[in-house]
Amino acid sequence: MKKRLKIAFDTSLLRSYSLKDALSKLAEIGYANVEIGLAHYLSFEATEEDTRDAKQVLKDSGMRLVALIAIFPVSYADEEVRQIGVKQYVNAISQAKSLDCNMLAAELMGEPENFESCSRAFKKSMKELVPILEKENVTLCYEAHPGDFVELNDKAVDIIKEINSPNLRYLYCASHSFILGKDPVEMIEHARDVLGYVHIADSLRPEKTFFSGRYFPKVRPHQHLTPGTGDVEVKKIISALHNVGYQGYLTINPFSMFTAPLEAARDSKIMVERMMNSI
């Protein structure tokens, strides 16, 4: 188990720090792998200088870059918007290669009330992007995010399976478990053949989260908490990942813990390692 799953951390929680300082702090805590979030690097508009600087910072820190966040609007029926999203991904793929990174982590986006048109737009976009991904050996992993045109685990997995490319994979996000479906073990089992990446954080059940009763939010309530502090059965998820033979990264992303980011990064590492070692 210890040899098969690797821990990484998303820099987004440390958005008040520069990338250099964020990586330094994470290295001090004991992380060796990192996902760089949008707060520190915008892959779709990064200049050669931006990428060169990021690469040097990574080299100086000794950290391995396992993924870049890349969330662009390729699932919208508006053709102009969709084409912009495709161009942004093409640039992101190029920047990832420049950073010696072969993984992009993304959200499906789109509108849940327009499933059919968004689904067609997404598949059209993938027809354009998949050949580039395969040529450049970059893997694009999509999660079914709350508020996207697909919010359910199994439906998102089926769309990705239909496209049928080794470079288009599914991202399971533990903190969205209560919105993705009923049983994390069954969801992970359904995704096993296309599972490419995993985000780990905790969340309270949606019914425990206060929001105004005057409206129903488009993005259903969820948090990104330190693992072990909410209602998500994180240990059960890690065990399920082990059972389906997942050998990738568990990237920790407790975004909601912004008042004590370093403590959350440290506590998350301790908790996830404890869970992994107890399986």
N, C-alpha and C positions, 0 to 999 in steps of 0.2 A: 504493500500500500504506500509506504513512504517513498518508494522509488518511482511510483507511477504518477502520482499527483504532485504538482508543483504549485507553490503559492506565489502570487504577485499582488501588487497594490496599485490601484488607480490613483493618479496624482490629483484628481479633481477635488478631493477633500482638502488638499493643501493649496488651494487656489490663492490664498493670501501670501504664499511664498513664491519666489521666482522658481523656475524649473531647477536651476542649480541648487538652490537651498532646499527645495522639496526632496530632490534625490539624495542630497547629503543627509537630511534628517531620516529618510527612510533607510538609508544604508546603516546609519547609527543604530536604528531599531533592530536591524538584522535582515531586512529584505534584500534580495539579490535580483528580483525581477520586477518589472514595472510596466504598467499601461499608462500612456500619456493621454490625459483628457483634453477637452477643448479649451479649458482655462489656460493651458500652457503651450498648446501648439494647434494651429488651425491648418490642417493638411491641405485643404482645398485652395488656400490662398497664400500658403507659405512661399517665401522667396528662396532663392538658392542660399542667400546669406542666413535666413532663418533656419533652414535645414542644416546648414553647415555648423551653425552655432549649437543647435540641439544635439547634433551628432557628437560634437566635442564635449558638451556637458555630460552626455551619456558615457563617453569614453573615460572622462576624468572621474566619474562617480563609480565606475566599475559595474554599473547596473545593466542588466539585459533588458532591452525593449521587446516585449512580447506582443504588444498590440497598440494600435492607435485608434482613438474614437473617431468615427467618420459617419456623421448623420446628415444625409442629404436628401432632398425631396424628389425621389425617383418614383414615388407611388401616387402621384397626383394626376388627375385627368387633364388638367391644363397642360397642353403640350409644351408651351414655352417654359413653364416651371420644371416639367419633367426633363427636358433637354438640359436645362441648367444643372439639375441634379446629376445627370450622367456625366457632364463635363467636370463637375466637382469631384466625382469619384475617379475619373481618369487621372486628374491631377493628384488626388490622394494616393492612388496606387503608385504613381511615379515617386512621390515623396516618401512613401513607405519603403520602396526599394532603395532609395538613397540613404535611408536610415538603417538599412539591413534588417528591416522588419517585414515579415510576410503575413501579418494578420491585421485586418480591419474589423472593428466591432461597431455594429450599427443597429439602428431602430428602423422598423418598417415604415413608420410615419403614415401619411394618408389619413382618411376620415372614415370612422366606423359606419357612419350613415350612408357612405357611398362605396360599399364593399366591392361591388362588381366592377365599377369603373377604375377604382384604385388597384384592384387585382390585375386588371388588364394592363394598366400603366406599369405596374411593378414587373410583370412578366416581359413586357416590351423592353423595359430598361435592362433587364437581365440578359436578354438576347444580345444586347449591345455590349454589356459589360463582361459577361462570362468569358468570351474569347480573349479579352485583354487580361482578365484574372488568370486564366489558364496559361497564357503565354508568359506572363510575368511571374507565375508561381506565387501569387498572393491569394490568400483566402479571405473572403468576405463573410462575416458571421452576423446574422440578423436575429434579433430578439423580438418577440411579440410584446410590445410595450403598451401599458395602459394608455388608452386614448388613440392608439394607432388603428388603421383600418382592419387589422387583425389583433385581437387581444388574447386569443386562446392559444395555448400551447399546441394542441394537436392540429388545429387548422393551419397555423404557421408552418409547422413541420411538414404537413402534407404539400403545401405550396412549394417549399424548398425541395422536397423529394421529387415533385413533378418536373422541376427544372433540371434535375439530375446532372449536377456538376460536382466534382470533387473539390472545387474551389468556392462553392457556395454552401455554407453550413449554417447550423442553427446555434444560437446562443441561449442557454438556459440561465435566467436571472432568478436567483433564489428569493430575493425580496419581493418579487411579483407573484410568488407562488399562489397566493389566495385569489388572484385575479386570473391567472393562467388556466386554472382548473381545480379539480378536487383533490387529487392524490399525486404528490410529487414523484413518488416511485413509479406510478403508472405513466406519468408524463415523460419522465426520463427514459423509461423503457420504450415508449413510442418514438422518442427522438434518437435512440441509440445509433442508428445508421447514418445520421447526418449531424450528430452532435459535435461541434467544433470548438466550443468555448463556453466558459461558465463564469458568471458573476456571483459573488457570495456577499450577502448582507442580510440583516434581519428586518422584520417589519411586524407591526401590530396587525391584527386582523382588521379589515376595513371598518367593521362595525364598532370598533373601539376608538376610531379616529373621529374627532369632532370636525364637522364642517357645517356651514350654514344650511339650515333646512329650507331656505328660500329657493334653492336651486340644486340641481344634481350636477356635480362637476363632470366635465368631459373626461378628465383623467381621474379615475377612481382613487380614493385615498390609499396611500401606502408610504412607507418610509424606507430609508436605507440606514439601518441601525447596526451597531456593533453586534456581530454574531453572538447569540446566546442571551440577548437582552430583550427579544421580542417573542413572537408566537410561531415563527417559522421553525420547522424541525430540521435545522441545518445539519445535524449529525446524520439524520435519516437520509438527507439528500446526498451527503458525501458518501455514505454507504451504498446508495443506489448507483451513484456514478462509478464506484469501484466495481459493483456487480455487473454493469454493462460493459466494462472494459475501457472506460474513458481514461485516457492517459495524458490529457492536456493540463491547462492551467486553471487554478481556482483563483480568480482575481477578485480581491476584496475591495468593496466600494461602499463604505458606510457614509455616504454623502451627508446624511442628516446630522452627523456629529460635528458640525462646524465650530461649535464653541470650544471644543477640546480636541482638535484634529490629531495631534501627536499621540495623545493618550489613547484615542480611538484606534489609531494605526497599531500601536503597541498591543493594546488589549485584544484587538481582532486577531493579530498574528498568534498570540498565546492561545486564544480560544480555538481557532481553527486547527492549529497543530495538535492541541489536546484532543479534539474530536477525531482527527485523522489517526492519531496514535491509539485511540481506544477502540478502533474498528478492527 
